[in-house]
């Protein structure tokens, strides 16, 4: 049985290329079954970065938020139809909502319901380290972003929540997913 999971993307351009490349690798090398879930803001960012066609070419199952429960992924996640839920990148806005129990988007609702069902949740927040992050603008040029204290505080709170594993960087995410895939192969 191949690794089967939902990969959520929220409204940040951080790590988009790396994420799509890893999705491709996991599918090609480990036959992973990945369903991508985009928040409304995630769809806007994917299109702004001109990654919409690439994402849909790489992953056949791309679901875009209509409401916090449509498309209906929370139920299947909650009852274990998927091995786990991964969200990468997670925007500071989504981190704040998760920390304070606000489940008003598809991604934040799926996080809440997945945890309630006892299914693992892994998150890689974009804004979790004190030093500025270097990401890219839609044209590929570098963009340096200062991380605010409130964002660091919210990630620290996120790390204390039951049922959530917070990944500190993309290398850790990649290693975790490859290990999960190899254990299933």
C-alpha positions as CSV (number, residue, x, y, z in Angstrom):
1,X,0.0,0.0,0.0
2,X,1.6,3.3,-1.0
3,X,1.9,6.3,1.2
4,X,-1.3,8.3,1.0
5,X,-1.6,11.8,2.4
6,X,-2.9,15.3,1.9
7,X,-0.5,18.1,1.3
8,X,-2.0,21.5,2.2
9,X,-0.6,24.8,0.9
10,X,-1.6,28.2,2.4
11,X,-1.1,31.8,1.2
12,X,2.7,32.1,1.2
13,X,5.2,31.8,-1.6
14,X,7.8,30.2,0.7
15,X,9.2,26.8,-0.5
16,X,6.7,26.4,-3.4
17,X,9.3,25.1,-5.9
18,X,10.9,22.8,-3.3
19,X,7.4,21.5,-2.3
20,X,6.3,20.7,-5.9
21,X,9.7,19.1,-6.7
22,X,9.4,16.8,-3.6
23,X,5.8,15.9,-4.5
24,X,7.0,14.8,-7.9
25,X,9.9,12.8,-6.4
26,X,7.7,11.1,-3.9
27,X,5.2,10.1,-6.6
28,X,7.8,8.9,-9.1
29,X,10.2,7.1,-6.7
30,X,7.7,5.8,-4.0
31,X,4.4,5.8,-5.8
32,X,3.0,8.1,-3.1
33,X,-0.7,9.1,-3.5
34,X,-0.8,12.9,-2.8
35,X,-3.9,15.0,-2.7
36,X,-3.0,18.7,-2.7
37,X,-5.4,21.0,-0.8
38,X,-5.1,24.7,-1.4
39,X,-6.6,27.4,0.8
40,X,-8.2,30.3,-1.2
41,X,-5.1,32.3,-0.4
42,X,-2.9,29.4,-1.4
43,X,-4.5,29.3,-4.8
44,X,-4.0,33.0,-5.3
45,X,-0.3,32.7,-4.4
46,X,0.2,29.6,-6.6
47,X,-1.2,31.5,-9.5
48,X,0.7,34.7,-8.7
49,X,3.9,32.6,-8.8
50,X,2.8,31.0,-12.0
51,X,2.9,27.5,-10.5
52,X,-0.7,26.5,-11.2
53,X,-0.1,24.5,-14.4
54,X,3.1,22.9,-12.9
55,X,1.3,21.9,-9.7
56,X,-1.6,20.4,-11.7
57,X,0.8,18.6,-14.0
58,X,2.7,17.1,-11.1
59,X,-0.2,16.2,-8.9
60,X,-3.5,15.1,-10.5
61,X,-5.5,15.7,-7.3
62,X,-5.5,19.4,-6.6
63,X,-8.5,20.5,-4.5
64,X,-9.2,24.2,-3.9
65,X,-11.1,25.6,-1.0
66,X,-14.7,26.7,-1.6
67,X,-15.6,26.7,2.0
68,X,-14.0,25.5,5.2
69,X,-15.6,22.1,4.6
70,X,-15.7,22.0,0.8
71,X,-14.1,20.1,-0.9
72,X,-14.8,17.5,1.8
73,X,-11.4,16.4,3.0
74,X,-11.8,16.8,6.8
75,X,-14.0,13.7,7.2
76,X,-11.7,11.3,5.3
77,X,-8.7,12.8,7.1
78,X,-10.4,12.4,10.5
79,X,-11.3,8.7,10.0
80,X,-7.9,7.7,8.7
81,X,-8.5,7.4,4.9
82,X,-5.1,9.2,4.6
83,X,-1.9,8.3,6.5
84,X,-1.4,11.9,7.7
85,X,-1.9,15.6,6.9
86,X,1.1,17.8,5.9
87,X,0.8,21.5,5.5
88,X,3.8,23.3,3.8
89,X,4.1,26.1,3.6
90,X,2.0,27.3,6.5
91,X,1.5,31.1,6.5
92,X,1.7,33.1,9.7
93,X,-2.0,33.8,9.4
94,X,-2.9,30.1,9.3
95,X,-0.5,29.4,12.2
96,X,-2.3,32.0,14.3
97,X,-5.7,30.5,13.4
98,X,-4.6,27.0,14.3
99,X,-3.0,28.2,17.6
100,X,-6.2,29.9,18.7
101,X,-8.6,27.2,17.5
102,X,-10.0,29.1,14.5
103,X,-11.1,26.5,11.9
104,X,-12.6,28.8,9.3
105,X,-10.6,27.8,6.2
106,X,-10.3,24.4,4.5
107,X,-6.7,24.0,5.8
108,X,-7.4,25.1,9.4
109,X,-10.6,23.0,9.6
110,X,-8.7,20.0,8.2
111,X,-6.0,20.5,10.8
112,X,-8.5,20.6,13.6
113,X,-10.5,17.6,12.5
114,X,-7.5,15.5,11.7
115,X,-6.1,16.0,15.2
116,X,-9.5,15.1,16.7
117,X,-9.4,11.8,14.8
118,X,-6.0,11.0,16.1
119,X,-4.3,11.1,12.6
120,X,-0.9,12.8,12.5
121,X,-0.5,16.4,11.4
122,X,2.9,17.8,10.3
123,X,3.3,21.5,9.7
124,X,6.2,23.6,8.3
125,X,5.5,27.3,9.1
126,X,7.2,29.8,6.9
127,X,7.8,32.3,9.7
128,X,9.3,30.4,12.6
129,X,12.9,31.5,13.0
130,X,14.1,34.9,14.3
131,X,16.5,35.5,11.5
132,X,15.0,36.9,8.2
133,X,14.0,34.4,5.6
134,X,15.1,34.6,2.0
135,X,12.4,33.6,-0.4
136,X,11.7,34.8,-3.9
137,X,9.4,37.2,-5.6
138,X,7.1,35.8,-8.4
139,X,9.8,36.9,-10.9
140,X,12.4,34.8,-9.2
141,X,14.4,37.6,-7.7
142,X,15.2,37.3,-3.9
143,X,12.9,38.7,-1.2
144,X,14.1,39.0,2.4
145,X,11.4,39.0,5.0
146,X,11.8,40.0,8.6
147,X,9.9,37.7,11.0
148,X,7.9,39.5,13.7
149,X,8.0,38.5,17.4
150,X,4.3,37.6,17.3
151,X,4.9,35.0,14.6
152,X,7.7,33.4,16.6
153,X,5.5,33.3,19.7
154,X,2.7,31.7,17.7
155,X,5.0,29.0,16.4
156,X,6.2,28.3,19.9
157,X,2.5,27.9,21.0
158,X,1.9,25.7,17.9
159,X,4.7,23.3,19.0
160,X,2.9,22.7,22.3
161,X,-0.4,21.7,20.7
162,X,-1.4,18.0,20.9
163,X,-1.3,16.1,17.7
164,X,0.9,18.4,15.7
165,X,4.5,18.0,14.7
166,X,6.2,21.2,13.7
167,X,9.0,20.7,11.2
168,X,11.8,23.3,11.5
169,X,13.0,23.3,7.9
170,X,12.5,21.8,4.5
171,X,15.3,19.2,4.9
172,X,13.6,17.8,7.9
173,X,10.3,17.7,6.0
174,X,12.0,15.9,3.0
175,X,13.7,13.4,5.3
176,X,10.5,12.7,7.2
177,X,8.5,12.1,4.1
178,X,11.1,9.9,2.4
179,X,11.4,7.8,5.6
180,X,7.6,7.4,5.8
181,X,7.5,6.4,2.1
182,X,10.4,3.8,2.5
183,X,8.6,2.3,5.5
184,X,5.6,1.7,3.3
185,X,7.4,0.5,0.1
